Amino acid sequence: MNNVHADITNSFHKNIEIIKEQLHHTAELIVRTIRIGETESFDVALLYLDDLVNADVIRDFIITPLFLFQNIKKNDSGPFIDNLASRHIRASSVEIVSYF
């Protein structure tokens, strides 16, 4: 892996492609896209390296809460990602980054 940082863009799909490129398209990278929300829906992506995580923990504490919470709105107080990370993902630590 190189040490070049890439800024996060406004493009959901471009960000995923940049991460794949940075990790040299490893088969270990799992990309799980999820659409959340009912009246106003958003695509979110969960990316992780398969051998480094417990799939049950990912399912129980990240994916399931995202599916259960359907009333999320972009105009809630604070940035969308901060609201999502602090209120809806049940993990001990969530890190929000602006580059990778």
Backbone bond lengths (Angstrom), bond angles and torsions (degrees), N, CA, C in turn:
res aa  C-N    CA-C-N  psi(-1)  N-CA   C-N-CA  omega(-1)  CA-C   N-CA-C  phi
1 M - - - 1.443 - - 1.522 108.66 -
2 N 1.335 117.20 137.86 1.456 119.40 179.05 1.519 110.54 -85.22
3 N 1.319 115.80 169.24 1.454 120.74 -177.22 1.516 112.56 -102.16
4 V 1.317 118.40 18.28 1.447 122.40 179.11 1.519 109.14 -82.11
5 H 1.336 116.13 127.97 1.459 119.88 177.98 1.520 109.15 -85.11
6 A 1.295 115.96 143.20 1.459 122.05 175.20 1.515 108.33 -117.41
7 D 1.330 116.32 131.65 1.456 120.24 177.95 1.521 109.92 -74.82
8 I 1.306 115.30 146.45 1.455 120.60 174.92 1.525 107.30 -73.53
9 T 1.317 115.89 135.36 1.458 121.33 -179.66 1.520 110.03 -99.98
10 N 1.313 116.86 -178.67 1.464 121.57 175.07 1.524 111.95 -83.70
11 S 1.317 116.84 -5.76 1.459 121.17 -177.77 1.528 110.94 -95.46
12 F 1.309 115.54 115.42 1.460 122.66 179.43 1.527 110.64 -54.79
13 H 1.333 116.31 -51.02 1.464 121.01 -175.48 1.528 111.98 -71.11
14 K 1.330 117.69 -35.82 1.470 120.72 178.06 1.526 110.69 -64.63
15 N 1.329 117.27 -39.34 1.464 120.65 178.33 1.526 111.03 -61.34
16 I 1.319 116.50 -42.26 1.464 120.00 178.66 1.527 109.97 -63.82
17 E 1.317 117.01 -43.27 1.469 120.63 179.19 1.532 111.81 -63.58
18 I 1.326 117.24 -38.81 1.467 120.92 178.22 1.528 110.15 -62.65
19 I 1.320 116.33 -43.43 1.464 120.36 179.32 1.520 110.25 -63.52
20 K 1.327 116.89 -43.68 1.471 119.93 177.38 1.522 110.80 -58.99
21 E 1.329 116.87 -43.65 1.462 120.63 178.73 1.524 110.97 -63.42
22 Q 1.327 117.12 -44.20 1.469 121.51 -179.46 1.530 111.07 -60.62
23 L 1.322 116.51 -30.98 1.464 121.37 179.99 1.524 112.04 -98.60
24 H 1.332 115.49 15.44 1.471 122.49 175.43 1.521 112.80 56.10
25 H 1.336 115.75 38.24 1.471 122.71 176.21 1.530 112.62 51.44
26 T 1.326 115.70 39.66 1.460 120.13 178.99 1.529 111.38 -62.19
27 A 1.306 115.63 141.85 1.468 120.67 177.28 1.524 111.09 -69.59
28 E 1.322 117.83 -16.18 1.468 122.12 179.81 1.529 112.50 -72.14
29 L 1.346 116.70 -21.86 1.461 120.14 -178.31 1.526 110.00 -75.49
30 I 1.313 115.07 121.02 1.459 121.76 176.73 1.529 107.18 -103.80
31 V 1.315 116.55 129.51 1.462 122.45 177.22 1.520 106.90 -118.65
32 R 1.311 115.59 114.89 1.465 121.28 -179.53 1.512 107.38 -115.50
33 T 1.318 117.61 111.95 1.459 120.79 177.97 1.522 108.83 -97.07
34 I 1.317 114.86 140.14 1.454 122.01 -175.86 1.521 108.12 -135.90
35 R 1.312 116.57 137.36 1.460 121.50 173.48 1.521 107.27 -100.28
36 I 1.330 115.97 122.38 1.464 120.31 -179.31 1.522 109.31 -117.16
37 G 1.306 115.57 157.99 1.455 121.92 178.81 1.513 111.84 95.23
38 E 1.324 115.90 151.91 1.461 121.02 179.44 1.516 111.32 -105.63
39 T 1.326 116.80 -66.58 1.461 119.32 -177.73 1.521 111.44 -73.17
40 E 1.294 116.99 -36.07 1.458 123.06 176.76 1.524 105.49 -126.96
41 S 1.323 117.76 110.87 1.463 119.57 -174.97 1.523 111.31 -103.41
42 F 1.321 114.87 152.42 1.455 123.26 -178.06 1.513 109.19 -135.97
43 D 1.320 115.74 142.68 1.456 120.47 172.02 1.513 108.07 -90.12
44 V 1.305 116.06 131.53 1.459 121.96 173.48 1.522 106.94 -125.81
45 A 1.315 115.77 156.73 1.464 119.38 179.61 1.517 109.10 -129.70
46 L 1.291 114.74 140.34 1.448 122.91 174.66 1.521 106.02 -113.43
47 L 1.309 117.17 120.49 1.457 121.95 179.98 1.518 108.29 -119.37
48 Y 1.320 116.01 133.30 1.453 119.84 178.10 1.519 109.47 -156.26
49 L 1.324 115.45 161.61 1.460 121.38 176.46 1.518 107.69 -92.75
50 D 1.315 115.63 122.08 1.462 123.25 -169.82 1.525 113.77 -53.81
51 D 1.308 118.38 -45.89 1.467 120.71 -176.34 1.525 113.97 -75.85
52 L 1.327 117.23 -9.09 1.463 120.03 -175.80 1.522 114.04 -100.75
53 V 1.325 117.47 -5.43 1.461 119.64 -177.34 1.520 110.83 -128.26
54 N 1.297 114.41 161.48 1.458 121.78 174.13 1.528 107.01 -94.39
55 A 1.323 117.31 112.78 1.465 121.83 -176.27 1.526 111.98 -58.20
56 D 1.319 118.75 -32.99 1.465 121.73 178.46 1.526 110.80 -65.30
57 V 1.316 116.87 -40.07 1.467 121.03 178.83 1.527 109.82 -66.78
58 I 1.319 116.95 -43.26 1.468 121.00 177.37 1.531 109.52 -57.92
59 R 1.320 116.55 -47.48 1.467 120.95 -179.08 1.530 111.04 -63.70
60 D 1.332 117.46 -49.96 1.462 121.48 -172.33 1.525 114.20 -72.62
61 F 1.323 117.26 -35.83 1.464 119.58 -171.20 1.519 114.71 -109.16
62 I 1.325 117.32 -7.91 1.463 119.25 177.75 1.523 111.33 -124.43
63 I 1.315 117.89 -57.85 1.467 120.72 -174.62 1.532 111.85 -67.77
64 T 1.330 117.88 -50.03 1.468 120.39 -178.91 1.525 112.28 -58.64
65 P 1.341 120.24 -47.57 1.467 118.60 177.11 1.530 113.44 -59.33
66 L 1.326 117.08 -34.04 1.463 118.82 178.76 1.525 111.42 -67.12
67 F 1.318 117.38 -39.20 1.461 120.41 177.97 1.523 111.91 -70.19
68 L 1.316 117.23 -33.29 1.456 120.77 -177.26 1.519 112.81 -74.63
69 F 1.309 116.30 -29.44 1.460 119.20 -177.15 1.513 109.38 -93.24
70 Q 1.317 116.64 109.90 1.457 120.87 -175.41 1.532 113.80 -112.56
71 N 1.315 118.76 -2.46 1.463 120.62 -175.98 1.518 113.77 -101.06
72 I 1.305 118.16 18.08 1.456 120.78 -177.88 1.521 110.15 -70.00
73 K 1.327 116.01 140.49 1.461 121.68 -179.47 1.521 109.18 -131.25
74 K 1.309 115.97 144.52 1.456 120.57 179.98 1.519 111.44 -66.90
75 N 1.309 118.58 -27.40 1.454 121.15 -176.34 1.526 113.44 -91.80
76 D 1.342 118.17 12.08 1.461 119.72 172.86 1.529 108.30 -62.03
77 S 1.318 117.14 165.31 1.458 119.98 -177.49 1.528 111.03 -60.99
78 G 1.304 115.98 134.53 1.461 122.12 179.06 1.512 112.03 82.65
79 P 1.323 115.79 168.39 1.469 120.41 178.45 1.526 111.64 -60.33
80 F 1.315 116.17 146.01 1.461 123.17 -177.45 1.524 111.77 -53.33
81 I 1.326 117.78 -48.02 1.466 121.13 -175.99 1.528 110.87 -65.58
82 D 1.332 117.95 -37.41 1.465 120.71 177.86 1.526 110.51 -64.34
83 N 1.320 116.37 -43.84 1.466 122.00 178.56 1.526 110.13 -61.56
84 L 1.322 116.51 -46.85 1.459 121.26 -179.73 1.521 111.20 -61.01
85 A 1.321 116.98 -48.02 1.463 121.70 -176.81 1.523 112.40 -66.99
86 S 1.318 117.44 -42.60 1.468 119.56 -173.78 1.522 113.74 -82.73
87 R 1.321 117.94 -29.40 1.458 119.79 -174.91 1.516 115.25 -101.99
88 H 1.331 118.20 -23.36 1.448 118.48 -166.59 1.516 116.06 -124.17
89 I 1.309 118.23 -15.59 1.459 120.20 178.08 1.519 107.59 -99.20
90 R 1.327 116.10 119.66 1.458 121.33 -175.69 1.526 110.35 -93.57
91 A 1.301 116.94 67.30 1.462 122.14 177.95 1.529 107.37 -125.70
92 S 1.315 116.17 155.28 1.465 119.76 -176.30 1.516 113.03 -66.45
93 S 1.314 117.34 -30.66 1.466 118.98 177.28 1.527 109.29 -147.21
94 V 1.309 114.82 134.66 1.455 122.10 176.91 1.518 106.17 -127.28
95 E 1.309 116.64 126.50 1.461 120.17 179.67 1.520 109.06 -109.86
96 I 1.320 115.77 128.42 1.460 122.28 176.84 1.513 107.55 -102.77
97 V 1.320 116.19 126.92 1.463 120.28 -177.38 1.522 110.94 -121.14
98 S 1.323 116.00 156.19 1.463 121.04 175.92 1.516 111.43 -109.36
99 Y 1.323 116.69 -4.97 1.465 122.50 174.02 1.507 107.92 -149.93
100 F 1.324 116.37 164.44 1.453 120.63 178.95 1.504 108.61 -144.98
